């Protein structure tokens, strides 16, 4: 059991340095912004799943293209 506990900090450090994880976090942040904006428009919380689907369908491709040109 001790070996597992000792490996956890290394796994956390790897996740922080991972470009895939960074991309996931950036995308999640955009979805949460979209959720907030759309919830404000609707006058109620639209929920993460609806925001995810809407953002993916209408904004994801442009967002990814913009990130590629910045990199």
PESUL-V110579 format. One record per residue. RES is the residue in one letter. SS is DSSP state (~ for helix, > for strand, _ for the rest). Layout:
# PESUL-V110579
res: (RES/RES)
ss: (SS/SS)
This chain:
# PESUL-V110579
res: (X/X/X/X/X/X/X/X/X/X/X/X/X/X/X/X/X/X/X/X/X/X/X/X/X/X/X/X/X/X/X/X/X/X/X/X/X/X/X/X/X/X/X/X/X/X/X/X/X/X/X/X/X/X/X/X/X/X/X/X/X/X/X/X/X/X/X/X/X/X/X)
ss: (_/~/~/~/~/~/~/~/~/~/~/~/~/~/~/~/~/_/~/~/~/~/~/~/~/~/~/~/~/~/~/~/~/~/~/~/~/~/~/~/~/~/_/_/_/_/_/~/~/~/~/~/~/~/~/~/~/~/_/~/~/~/~/~/~/~/~/~/~/~/_)
